[in-house]
Amino acid sequence: MPNGKMGKIFKQMQKMQSEMMKLQEEVSSRTVEASSGGGAVRAVVSGAKELLELKLDPQLLQEEDVEMLQDLIISAVNEALRQADKMVSEKMQKLSGSLGLPKDLL
């Protein structure tokens, strides 16, 4: 492979690395929200997949069905995590498209 072509590929790789770092910072600071039980349980998750907020309707705490409450919490958190994955995936696809990379590469 000619030396000039290698240099071009190297520059593209550096650009991709820089863009990936920017993307990681961006999605880490973004949040997604999901709820369950008709909004009785609400979870907010960062793009870094950290649970940032968990809100419970006070009415749930007056009921005696702890198992139902646990299920609602798990459901809301899992949905928020799925939404965080989707957000990151969409950003990665945009990045790979802007760099001319195949979508299935990332």
C-alpha positions, 0 to 999 in steps of 0.5 A: 500500500503506498505511503500516502494512502496509509497516511490518509487511512491513519488520519481517518482513524484519528478523526474517527477516534476523536468523533467517538470520544465526542460521541461518548461524552455527548451520550453520557450527558444525555438522559432518557426516561421511561415509566411503568404502571401508568406513570406510577414509577418513573426511571431516568437513565443516562446514556452511560447507563446509570440510573439517575432518578427513580420516582415513585407515586406516593400512592404506591407506598400505601399499598401493600403489594411489594412484589408489584412495586418491585416489578414496576421498578424493574420494568421502568428501569429496564425500559429506560436502559433499552432507550439509552441503548437505542439512543447510543446506537442511533448516534453511532450510526450517524457517526459511522455514516458521516465518516463513510463507514459501513453501519455494521462495522460499529 
